């Protein structure tokens, strides 16, 4: 049984008394998408929407850290190239140093896929990566593998 998360968030607590329903809501995975390109953020959101994940997005490093410090901790972080002013590898390193996020999977979306770049991502703490441009199916498959 699936529920729209926005409907669940707006329900009166007395309605959510069924244990199985509450357990289902607690199982919904949260994904933080950190990407400066709003089109790519929308594509990621669209690609994962039917899987009933709660998607948070951030368009900058600063926005990402605000969400990481003030909102529900994500179960997965997907990060892209950001901008020339913000290095995604440094972002991964900084995230790994935050309390409670050391073991959260980080998926990098990268335009460059060389052995040197892969080693740098791995050393920074990225769990895995996909090369841009990517097919929606690739993204969905990678996310599903990380969660199961």
Secondary structure, DSSP 8 states (H G I E B T S, - for coil): ----HHHHHHS-TTTTT-HHHHHHHHH--EEEEE-S-HHHHHHHHHHHHTTT-EEEEESSHHHHHHHHHHS---SEEEE---BTTB-HHHHHHHHHTSTT-TTSEEEEEES---HHHHHHHHHHT--EEEESS--HHHHHHHHHHHH-
